[in-house]
Amino acid sequence: MPEHVDDREDHERRWQWGVEARPMEPVELPGDERERTVLLEAALRGNRAMLTAMLSLALATAVLGSWLIPAAILVSMIVAGRVMRDYASERGVDSDRLTEQRPTRSVRFLLGNAGIVFTLAAMSYTGATGDGLLPVPDIRGTGPDASALLGAAATGLPAGAAVVFVVLAALDAVRRRRPTASRN
């Protein structure tokens, strides 16, 4: 039995399911332990914000009558969670055991599950009736009936956003290449 597996029963269960915990290879990461911990916490907070935004987008598109867009968003959320669980399992960490220690009646847990249930309900309604819960506003940004201002905004805003994105990415790349005293 590997040294990193303390519980024989846990080892047998993992072996039975074809998930043998591998010992962690030493990985050299920049920064000290505090900086790595803060970065991990920041990544988790960003992940939580991203999942909340994705669930909100799935609910909004389902309410407006789309069926495939919220389904794709929900599947991508499931894939992200599955990748996290598989990686933890490969490293010998039981994510189910760790998450069971959190109170399941927390506000975040209830809101997340309610959002998923409402999204699936709106998708079911759309599938049954062919219409969304709310009508989609008819906005014509192009064509003969569109105003000049709306047409310019419909084409100019995405193009301008692309230019701003490229400029910010280039500035960030230049900033990262420049050596600073704190990065030695």
Rosetta constraint file for C-alpha pairs under 8 A:
AtomPair CA 1 CA 5 HARMONIC 7.18 0.50
AtomPair CA 1 CA 8 HARMONIC 7.86 0.50
AtomPair CA 1 CA 11 HARMONIC 7.68 0.50
AtomPair CA 4 CA 23 HARMONIC 6.58 0.50
AtomPair CA 5 CA 10 HARMONIC 7.72 0.50
AtomPair CA 5 CA 11 HARMONIC 6.36 0.50
AtomPair CA 5 CA 21 HARMONIC 7.73 0.50
AtomPair CA 5 CA 92 HARMONIC 7.80 0.50
AtomPair CA 6 CA 11 HARMONIC 7.96 0.50
AtomPair CA 7 CA 11 HARMONIC 6.26 0.50
AtomPair CA 8 CA 12 HARMONIC 6.18 0.50
AtomPair CA 9 CA 13 HARMONIC 6.15 0.50
AtomPair CA 10 CA 14 HARMONIC 6.18 0.50
AtomPair CA 11 CA 15 HARMONIC 6.10 0.50
AtomPair CA 11 CA 20 HARMONIC 7.50 0.50
AtomPair CA 12 CA 16 HARMONIC 5.98 0.50
AtomPair CA 13 CA 17 HARMONIC 6.41 0.50
AtomPair CA 14 CA 18 HARMONIC 6.17 0.50
AtomPair CA 14 CA 19 HARMONIC 4.87 0.50
AtomPair CA 14 CA 20 HARMONIC 5.52 0.50
AtomPair CA 14 CA 21 HARMONIC 7.41 0.50
AtomPair CA 15 CA 19 HARMONIC 5.69 0.50
AtomPair CA 15 CA 20 HARMONIC 5.43 0.50
AtomPair CA 19 CA 89 HARMONIC 7.30 0.50
AtomPair CA 19 CA 90 HARMONIC 6.96 0.50
AtomPair CA 20 CA 90 HARMONIC 7.06 0.50
AtomPair CA 20 CA 92 HARMONIC 7.78 0.50
AtomPair CA 21 CA 89 HARMONIC 6.74 0.50
AtomPair CA 21 CA 90 HARMONIC 5.29 0.50
AtomPair CA 21 CA 91 HARMONIC 5.67 0.50
AtomPair CA 21 CA 92 HARMONIC 4.47 0.50
AtomPair CA 22 CA 90 HARMONIC 6.15 0.50
AtomPair CA 22 CA 91 HARMONIC 5.71 0.50
AtomPair CA 22 CA 92 HARMONIC 6.53 0.50
AtomPair CA 23 CA 91 HARMONIC 6.58 0.50
AtomPair CA 23 CA 92 HARMONIC 7.50 0.50
AtomPair CA 24 CA 91 HARMONIC 6.26 0.50
AtomPair CA 31 CA 35 HARMONIC 5.79 0.50
AtomPair CA 31 CA 36 HARMONIC 6.47 0.50
AtomPair CA 32 CA 36 HARMONIC 6.34 0.50
AtomPair CA 33 CA 37 HARMONIC 6.06 0.50
AtomPair CA 34 CA 38 HARMONIC 6.15 0.50
AtomPair CA 35 CA 39 HARMONIC 6.09 0.50
AtomPair CA 36 CA 40 HARMONIC 6.10 0.50
AtomPair CA 37 CA 41 HARMONIC 6.19 0.50
AtomPair CA 38 CA 42 HARMONIC 6.06 0.50
AtomPair CA 39 CA 43 HARMONIC 6.10 0.50
AtomPair CA 40 CA 44 HARMONIC 6.20 0.50
AtomPair CA 41 CA 45 HARMONIC 6.16 0.50
AtomPair CA 42 CA 46 HARMONIC 6.09 0.50
AtomPair CA 43 CA 47 HARMONIC 6.02 0.50
AtomPair CA 44 CA 48 HARMONIC 6.14 0.50
AtomPair CA 45 CA 49 HARMONIC 6.23 0.50
AtomPair CA 46 CA 50 HARMONIC 6.06 0.50
AtomPair CA 47 CA 51 HARMONIC 6.10 0.50
AtomPair CA 48 CA 52 HARMONIC 6.13 0.50
AtomPair CA 49 CA 53 HARMONIC 6.13 0.50
AtomPair CA 50 CA 54 HARMONIC 6.09 0.50
AtomPair CA 51 CA 55 HARMONIC 6.08 0.50
AtomPair CA 51 CA 77 HARMONIC 6.79 0.50
AtomPair CA 52 CA 56 HARMONIC 6.12 0.50
AtomPair CA 52 CA 112 HARMONIC 7.72 0.50
AtomPair CA 53 CA 57 HARMONIC 6.10 0.50
AtomPair CA 54 CA 58 HARMONIC 6.07 0.50
AtomPair CA 54 CA 73 HARMONIC 6.51 0.50
AtomPair CA 54 CA 74 HARMONIC 7.90 0.50
AtomPair CA 54 CA 77 HARMONIC 7.63 0.50
AtomPair CA 55 CA 59 HARMONIC 6.14 0.50
AtomPair CA 55 CA 73 HARMONIC 7.50 0.50
AtomPair CA 55 CA 74 HARMONIC 7.28 0.50
AtomPair CA 55 CA 112 HARMONIC 7.82 0.50
AtomPair CA 55 CA 115 HARMONIC 6.76 0.50
AtomPair CA 55 CA 116 HARMONIC 7.19 0.50
AtomPair CA 56 CA 60 HARMONIC 6.09 0.50
AtomPair CA 56 CA 115 HARMONIC 7.53 0.50
AtomPair CA 57 CA 61 HARMONIC 6.09 0.50
AtomPair CA 57 CA 70 HARMONIC 7.50 0.50
AtomPair CA 58 CA 62 HARMONIC 6.04 0.50
AtomPair CA 58 CA 69 HARMONIC 7.00 0.50
AtomPair CA 58 CA 70 HARMONIC 4.21 0.50
AtomPair CA 58 CA 71 HARMONIC 7.56 0.50
AtomPair CA 58 CA 73 HARMONIC 6.01 0.50
AtomPair CA 58 CA 74 HARMONIC 7.02 0.50
AtomPair CA 58 CA 119 HARMONIC 6.59 0.50
AtomPair CA 59 CA 63 HARMONIC 6.09 0.50
AtomPair CA 59 CA 70 HARMONIC 6.90 0.50
AtomPair CA 59 CA 115 HARMONIC 6.87 0.50
AtomPair CA 59 CA 116 HARMONIC 7.72 0.50
AtomPair CA 59 CA 118 HARMONIC 7.03 0.50
AtomPair CA 59 CA 119 HARMONIC 4.69 0.50
AtomPair CA 59 CA 122 HARMONIC 7.69 0.50
AtomPair CA 60 CA 64 HARMONIC 6.27 0.50
AtomPair CA 61 CA 65 HARMONIC 6.44 0.50
AtomPair CA 61 CA 66 HARMONIC 5.48 0.50
AtomPair CA 61 CA 67 HARMONIC 7.78 0.50
AtomPair CA 61 CA 69 HARMONIC 6.84 0.50
AtomPair CA 61 CA 70 HARMONIC 6.20 0.50
AtomPair CA 62 CA 66 HARMONIC 5.03 0.50
AtomPair CA 62 CA 67 HARMONIC 6.05 0.50
AtomPair CA 62 CA 69 HARMONIC 7.73 0.50
AtomPair CA 62 CA 70 HARMONIC 5.91 0.50
AtomPair CA 62 CA 119 HARMONIC 5.99 0.50
AtomPair CA 62 CA 120 HARMONIC 7.91 0.50
AtomPair CA 62 CA 122 HARMONIC 5.43 0.50
AtomPair CA 62 CA 123 HARMONIC 5.41 0.50
AtomPair CA 62 CA 126 HARMONIC 7.62 0.50
AtomPair CA 62 CA 132 HARMONIC 7.08 0.50
AtomPair CA 63 CA 119 HARMONIC 7.49 0.50
AtomPair CA 63 CA 122 HARMONIC 5.57 0.50
AtomPair CA 63 CA 123 HARMONIC 7.54 0.50
AtomPair CA 63 CA 132 HARMONIC 5.54 0.50
AtomPair CA 63 CA 133 HARMONIC 5.13 0.50
AtomPair CA 63 CA 134 HARMONIC 6.09 0.50
AtomPair CA 64 CA 132 HARMONIC 4.80 0.50
AtomPair CA 64 CA 133 HARMONIC 6.11 0.50
AtomPair CA 64 CA 134 HARMONIC 5.26 0.50
AtomPair CA 64 CA 135 HARMONIC 6.24 0.50
AtomPair CA 64 CA 136 HARMONIC 5.87 0.50
AtomPair CA 65 CA 122 HARMONIC 7.74 0.50
AtomPair CA 65 CA 123 HARMONIC 7.40 0.50
AtomPair CA 65 CA 126 HARMONIC 5.60 0.50
AtomPair CA 65 CA 130 HARMONIC 7.52 0.50
AtomPair CA 65 CA 131 HARMONIC 5.49 0.50
AtomPair CA 65 CA 132 HARMONIC 3.35 0.50
AtomPair CA 65 CA 133 HARMONIC 6.57 0.50
AtomPair CA 65 CA 134 HARMONIC 7.34 0.50
AtomPair CA 65 CA 135 HARMONIC 7.75 0.50
AtomPair CA 65 CA 136 HARMONIC 7.80 0.50
AtomPair CA 66 CA 70 HARMONIC 7.01 0.50
AtomPair CA 66 CA 123 HARMONIC 7.24 0.50
AtomPair CA 66 CA 126 HARMONIC 7.18 0.50
AtomPair CA 66 CA 132 HARMONIC 7.06 0.50
AtomPair CA 67 CA 71 HARMONIC 6.40 0.50
AtomPair CA 67 CA 123 HARMONIC 5.45 0.50
AtomPair CA 67 CA 126 HARMONIC 6.79 0.50
AtomPair CA 67 CA 127 HARMONIC 7.13 0.50
AtomPair CA 68 CA 72 HARMONIC 6.12 0.50
AtomPair CA 69 CA 73 HARMONIC 6.25 0.50
AtomPair CA 70 CA 74 HARMONIC 6.04 0.50
AtomPair CA 70 CA 119 HARMONIC 7.49 0.50
AtomPair CA 70 CA 123 HARMONIC 7.78 0.50
AtomPair CA 71 CA 75 HARMONIC 6.15 0.50
AtomPair CA 72 CA 76 HARMONIC 6.19 0.50
AtomPair CA 73 CA 77 HARMONIC 6.32 0.50
AtomPair CA 74 CA 78 HARMONIC 6.29 0.50
AtomPair CA 75 CA 79 HARMONIC 6.18 0.50
AtomPair CA 76 CA 80 HARMONIC 6.25 0.50
AtomPair CA 77 CA 81 HARMONIC 6.39 0.50
AtomPair CA 78 CA 82 HARMONIC 6.06 0.50
AtomPair CA 79 CA 83 HARMONIC 6.12 0.50
AtomPair CA 80 CA 84 HARMONIC 6.44 0.50
AtomPair CA 81 CA 85 HARMONIC 6.30 0.50
AtomPair CA 82 CA 86 HARMONIC 6.04 0.50
AtomPair CA 83 CA 87 HARMONIC 6.08 0.50
AtomPair CA 84 CA 88 HARMONIC 6.22 0.50
AtomPair CA 85 CA 89 HARMONIC 6.08 0.50
AtomPair CA 85 CA 95 HARMONIC 6.29 0.50
AtomPair CA 86 CA 90 HARMONIC 6.12 0.50
AtomPair CA 87 CA 91 HARMONIC 6.38 0.50
AtomPair CA 88 CA 92 HARMONIC 6.37 0.50
AtomPair CA 88 CA 93 HARMONIC 5.03 0.50
AtomPair CA 88 CA 94 HARMONIC 6.82 0.50
AtomPair CA 88 CA 95 HARMONIC 6.57 0.50
AtomPair CA 89 CA 93 HARMONIC 5.22 0.50
AtomPair CA 89 CA 94 HARMONIC 6.02 0.50
AtomPair CA 89 CA 95 HARMONIC 7.29 0.50
AtomPair CA 94 CA 98 HARMONIC 6.57 0.50
AtomPair CA 95 CA 99 HARMONIC 6.03 0.50
AtomPair CA 96 CA 100 HARMONIC 6.00 0.50
AtomPair CA 97 CA 101 HARMONIC 6.88 0.50
AtomPair CA 98 CA 102 HARMONIC 7.63 0.50
AtomPair CA 100 CA 104 HARMONIC 7.69 0.50
AtomPair CA 104 CA 109 HARMONIC 6.34 0.50
AtomPair CA 104 CA 110 HARMONIC 7.98 0.50
AtomPair CA 105 CA 109 HARMONIC 6.36 0.50
AtomPair CA 105 CA 110 HARMONIC 6.36 0.50
AtomPair CA 106 CA 110 HARMONIC 6.31 0.50
AtomPair CA 107 CA 111 HARMONIC 6.02 0.50
AtomPair CA 108 CA 112 HARMONIC 5.96 0.50
AtomPair CA 109 CA 113 HARMONIC 6.21 0.50
AtomPair CA 110 CA 114 HARMONIC 5.96 0.50
AtomPair CA 111 CA 115 HARMONIC 5.97 0.50
AtomPair CA 112 CA 116 HARMONIC 6.34 0.50
AtomPair CA 113 CA 117 HARMONIC 6.18 0.50
AtomPair CA 114 CA 118 HARMONIC 6.04 0.50
AtomPair CA 115 CA 119 HARMONIC 6.00 0.50
AtomPair CA 116 CA 120 HARMONIC 6.15 0.50
AtomPair CA 117 CA 121 HARMONIC 6.06 0.50
AtomPair CA 118 CA 122 HARMONIC 6.06 0.50
AtomPair CA 119 CA 123 HARMONIC 6.14 0.50
AtomPair CA 120 CA 124 HARMONIC 6.10 0.50
AtomPair CA 121 CA 125 HARMONIC 6.19 0.50
AtomPair CA 122 CA 126 HARMONIC 6.18 0.50
AtomPair CA 122 CA 132 HARMONIC 7.41 0.50
AtomPair CA 122 CA 133 HARMONIC 7.00 0.50
AtomPair CA 123 CA 127 HARMONIC 6.10 0.50
AtomPair CA 124 CA 128 HARMONIC 6.10 0.50
AtomPair CA 125 CA 129 HARMONIC 6.00 0.50
AtomPair CA 125 CA 130 HARMONIC 7.69 0.50
AtomPair CA 125 CA 131 HARMONIC 7.62 0.50
AtomPair CA 125 CA 132 HARMONIC 7.24 0.50
AtomPair CA 125 CA 133 HARMONIC 7.60 0.50
AtomPair CA 126 CA 130 HARMONIC 4.89 0.50
AtomPair CA 126 CA 131 HARMONIC 5.12 0.50
AtomPair CA 126 CA 132 HARMONIC 5.28 0.50
AtomPair CA 126 CA 133 HARMONIC 7.52 0.50
AtomPair CA 127 CA 131 HARMONIC 7.86 0.50
AtomPair CA 131 CA 135 HARMONIC 7.85 0.50
AtomPair CA 132 CA 136 HARMONIC 7.97 0.50
AtomPair CA 140 CA 145 HARMONIC 7.10 0.50
AtomPair CA 140 CA 146 HARMONIC 5.48 0.50
AtomPair CA 140 CA 150 HARMONIC 7.87 0.50
AtomPair CA 140 CA 151 HARMONIC 7.99 0.50
AtomPair CA 141 CA 146 HARMONIC 5.54 0.50
AtomPair CA 141 CA 147 HARMONIC 7.44 0.50
AtomPair CA 141 CA 150 HARMONIC 5.31 0.50
AtomPair CA 141 CA 151 HARMONIC 4.59 0.50
AtomPair CA 141 CA 152 HARMONIC 7.97 0.50
AtomPair CA 141 CA 153 HARMONIC 7.76 0.50
AtomPair CA 141 CA 154 HARMONIC 5.56 0.50
AtomPair CA 142 CA 146 HARMONIC 5.46 0.50
AtomPair CA 142 CA 150 HARMONIC 7.74 0.50
AtomPair CA 142 CA 151 HARMONIC 5.18 0.50
AtomPair CA 142 CA 154 HARMONIC 7.51 0.50
AtomPair CA 146 CA 150 HARMONIC 6.61 0.50
AtomPair CA 146 CA 151 HARMONIC 6.29 0.50
AtomPair CA 147 CA 151 HARMONIC 6.16 0.50
AtomPair CA 148 CA 152 HARMONIC 6.08 0.50
AtomPair CA 149 CA 153 HARMONIC 6.16 0.50
AtomPair CA 150 CA 154 HARMONIC 6.05 0.50
AtomPair CA 151 CA 155 HARMONIC 6.43 0.50
AtomPair CA 152 CA 156 HARMONIC 5.55 0.50
AtomPair CA 152 CA 157 HARMONIC 7.99 0.50
AtomPair CA 153 CA 157 HARMONIC 5.42 0.50
AtomPair CA 154 CA 158 HARMONIC 7.22 0.50
AtomPair CA 155 CA 159 HARMONIC 6.59 0.50
AtomPair CA 156 CA 160 HARMONIC 5.84 0.50
AtomPair CA 157 CA 161 HARMONIC 5.98 0.50
AtomPair CA 158 CA 162 HARMONIC 6.21 0.50
AtomPair CA 159 CA 163 HARMONIC 6.39 0.50
AtomPair CA 160 CA 164 HARMONIC 6.19 0.50
AtomPair CA 161 CA 165 HARMONIC 6.05 0.50
AtomPair CA 162 CA 166 HARMONIC 6.27 0.50
AtomPair CA 163 CA 167 HARMONIC 6.23 0.50
AtomPair CA 164 CA 168 HARMONIC 6.09 0.50
AtomPair CA 165 CA 169 HARMONIC 6.06 0.50
AtomPair CA 166 CA 170 HARMONIC 6.12 0.50
AtomPair CA 167 CA 171 HARMONIC 6.17 0.50
AtomPair CA 168 CA 172 HARMONIC 6.07 0.50
AtomPair CA 169 CA 173 HARMONIC 6.15 0.50
AtomPair CA 170 CA 174 HARMONIC 6.21 0.50
AtomPair CA 171 CA 175 HARMONIC 6.08 0.50
AtomPair CA 172 CA 176 HARMONIC 6.14 0.50
AtomPair CA 173 CA 177 HARMONIC 6.32 0.50
AtomPair CA 174 CA 178 HARMONIC 6.38 0.50
AtomPair CA 179 CA 183 HARMONIC 6.82 0.50
AtomPair CA 179 CA 184 HARMONIC 7.89 0.50
AtomPair CA 180 CA 184 HARMONIC 7.22 0.50
